[in-house]
Amino acid sequence: MHLLHIDSSIRGDWSVSRRLTARAVEAWRAAHPDGTVAYRDLGAEPLPHLDAAGGLARMTPPDQHTPEQRDSWELTERLVNEVKQADVVLLGLPLYNYGAPSSVKAWVDHLIAPGLAYDPTTQAPLLGGRDFVVVATRGGGYGEGTPRNGWDHAEPWLPHGLSMTGLEPRFISAELTLAPSVPAMAELIPLHEASLAAAEKEIDNLWTPANAQR
């Protein structure tokens, strides 16, 4: 068994998503002691966004690529292969300015590659059949009845962004992560703690015997 662990937070040791994905890796290793883990840090080493060369590389036969197109396509091949080699993909997804980090958008854009992640003739997805766990964290509260309900555009977007590939995320979410550090949110600390505890419990149970098939 092989797990691909991806972080995207830029907050380093202050990152809740990093703490939670690290906890998930520990839970996975406990369930798969002979398994292997690959790691990619989109926060520390962001991928290049698709520019004219990178975008056109997807519309140009490889034997006609310019050097710039070839470099972009080769990076895409590496990223797709990382996913193909994994039985489980684990992604940390913090909410930045009500959307996904741009580094995650760049990763998704690279994965939408004809012939690698989907069949360009039939549109059949080529990356399905593996578990895709997304640990989503949000500094505020965006649930039903809150003033900013519906302002989280990261979690709803990701399944659509990756739909052509066959990757289907299942989310574990923790909200109000800024409550302990923002004085104006102090009264929300109990809600944050409850949300965090629920996320931790769900992570700890991801690969228990009852969920061994996942």
Phi, psi and omega in degrees: 000144184223134180243135172256115183255122181235125171252154178223356181292145176261007187266003175056230183294345179273357186281125175285322181297323178293319178297320183286322178292324176297321177296320179295321178298318178300317179295320180293318179297322179296324180278339183226070185299338178262005182283167179240153182232130171252149186230136173228130181250096180289337179286317181276328182228076183294149177281153175292136175290154180293123174255195181301319181293312182295318180294317182289339178299334180279348182246007185236133177304139183307326181286357177247009182293141167286168176304320180292319177295321179297317180298317181294318181294321179295323175296316177301317179300319179296317182294318178295319180295326176301319179290316182298329181281348186265139168277330180226133172248128181240120183238129170271124187232087173285159179262119179242119179052042175072012178219181177288150172305144181298335178294325177288321176300319179296319178299315178298315181301321178293328182287337181280077188237118180296137180086343179250310183253343176206154180280120184291342180272311183264347185068012179293134179288148184242000183246010179287177176085010176233154180283134180233102183258126181243120176264105184259133178234144183223131182294328181248197178246131185230017184282178179304130177091353178274157181301332182248031174301129181092357180277350176280106181257009180272306183296317178292331184285321191302314179300324179288318182299327183257007188300327182291339186272339185093354175288127182238103184288142166244131192259141166239122190237144174231129184248169174059036184291345178272353184304317182293341185247354180247111184307323182293345181255011187304322182291348181265001182303316178301322178293320176299314182298322178292319179295318179295316180297321179294320178294317179298319179295318179296320177297315182298335182263002185303315187239033172288166182308324181294336180246022187299335183281352186260000000 
